[in-house]
């Protein structure tokens, strides 16, 4: 068992990074905590098997908007066994609420951008369908006109016209 103390730098506060860290730690059966550190960093203390911690470090090197980890400063030392589980240490209620609102705003902005892209693609698809429909109608009108002429010619030959 080993202990890792990690300082994550970059866009790691107010973007949901601690939630991602907590899920990764729990999945890997690590114990410890994650906490925001003023002004912009996140501190992570975790204990577990060295291979699990190495995997954890790779998983939390996130560069996917809105999270952008620029650097992880990692220090290893012997495990103390003081943690029973992995947790997020939260700040005061106003700070946490502000962080959640910032994250919700980021997510809603992303969704609005995606919706705009989807509407644009939908409009392009509708245009393609209309064009195809017009082409098909023109083709079918031409084919039916030919068939009607052929039927009239057959009727004339049979004396039915």
Buried (B, 14 or more C-beta within 10 A) or exposed (E): EBBBBBBBBBBBBBBBBBEBBBEBBEEBEBBBBBBBBEEEBBBBBBBBBEEBBBBBBEBBEBEEEBBBBEEBEBEEEEBEEEBEEBBBEEEEEEEEEEBEEBBEEBEEEEEEEEEEEEEEEEEEEEEEEEEEEEEEEEEEEEEEEEEEEEEEEEEEEEEEE
